[in-house]
Amino acid sequence: SDITVLDGIEKITGERPVFYKADVSVNADMEKVFNENKDAVAIVHFAAFKAVGESVQKPLMYYQNNIQGIINILSQMQQNGINNLVFSSSCTVYGQAELLPVTENSPILKAESPYGNTKKISEEIISDTVKSDKNLNVVSLRYFNPIGAHTSAEIGELPIGIPNNLLPFITQTAIGMREKLSVFGDDYNTPDGTAIRDYINVVDLAKAHVLSIQRLLEKKNLTNYEVFNIGTGKGTSVMEIVKVFETVSGEKLNYEITKRRPGDIEQIWADTSKANDILGWNAQESLENTIKSAWEWEKKLASLKTNKPD
Ligand code: UD1
């Protein structure tokens, strides 16, 4: 991410977050953060790497950061008597499921990438640790495909270099930073031949974390390790996303159909009944508004660049 995110958060919430520049995989760094915040009541752990392709190139970097990171956090929580954790997991743990939509009880398949494996292993580490420590309570949220930005356009996605993910690639193409979008494959066994995902608004996703923390603090969790799917329950194809983008932005998107991207699954979407019924969470924002928020954010970034003094 980028340090300017702190300014965006302050503008939205009116509060500047306490910030440490620290490496989650370095235990000494985590020791300092935890020692100086002994009154913390819960941890939300977002500090993992998430680029699938990069994880294939640099698996050790992914295992070091994502696995050592969760180990350090759990052990610092134990040492400091902090009992509540919300962990960012991923629908990647389901691989290409045979039955759709996937529920939290769908089989966990062998991971397709080192990134996916770090999420699977992290869930196992958490599950083993809560079994050995009855004080510890953890919620893992299995994110589907988070997209969009805060509606204020004060914070949003900041991909470093060429984006891997669909939405930032679309908005960067429309703004003129990329020549064209490659649609990876139109020969999938789906209605329009392009791959299907469950795209979830990032603010809706953020709210699932707030509810998870409340649940843990109010001790409403039914077991000391709970897992929830966080998606909309609806699958959308790549071409449908392109069409919605064109409608809400009024821009014509330059795209071409290319071959499939290695490692991509054909289709997945969530059964969200457990999150709806037990966590009390529902995805609320429409796909149209979500994609519009991503576009507003891209335009804001472009205007900041134009107005920047040399
Ligand atoms: C992947 C991971 C997911 C991870 C997420 C965050 C898997 C199976 N999925 O999601 O766990 O949390 O990244 O980084 O490991 N597409 C194009 N052209 C593009 C970019 C994407 O057609 O330029 C298509 C893809 O083929 C896919 C869809 O758009 O069908 C979404 O792709 P992407 O945004 O990269 O997310 P996933 O690969 O689904």
Boltz pocket constraint, residues with backbone or C-beta under 6 A from the ligand:
constraints:
  - pocket:
      binder: B
      contacts: [[A, 50], [A, 51], [A, 52], [A, 90], [A, 91], [A, 92], [A, 113], [A, 116], [A, 143], [A, 144], [A, 145], [A, 163], [A, 164], [A, 165], [A, 166], [A, 167], [A, 169], [A, 181], [A, 182], [A, 183], [A, 184], [A, 185], [A, 195], [A, 196], [A, 197], [A, 238], [A, 261], [A, 263], [A, 264], [A, 265], [A, 266]]
      max_distance: 6.0
